[in-house]
């Protein structure tokens, strides 16, 4: 046991430091969710996403095609050139303010399929503190 700990000491210390840093955000979500959890929460996530899209899109009035809830390993959402919006089911675990940021972000990609200054100006219409929310969101996935 002592040899194992000695061999892995560097790795253990890095992980402890990492989790101390992440712990400050108060929220950690595993990248890999099981299929059972996905099936359980997919419907609930769809309800949340549709509700928030309806609220946020009152400002933008963008048209889109399909809304999909997926089990992404490292993405919160995406928007296709065809106008399809995709969201990670784990959005259901987030504080509302972060979920709203993700949804506004993807909605704005319907108009600007990039991260230009025009894109961020659009996002700021509904999420004026998007920079703060973006930083918080980056600390969530482990």
Helices and strands as residue ranges (DSSP letters): H 2-23, H 35-60, E 67-70, E 77-79, E 85-88, G 89-93, H 96-108, H 117-126, H 130-138
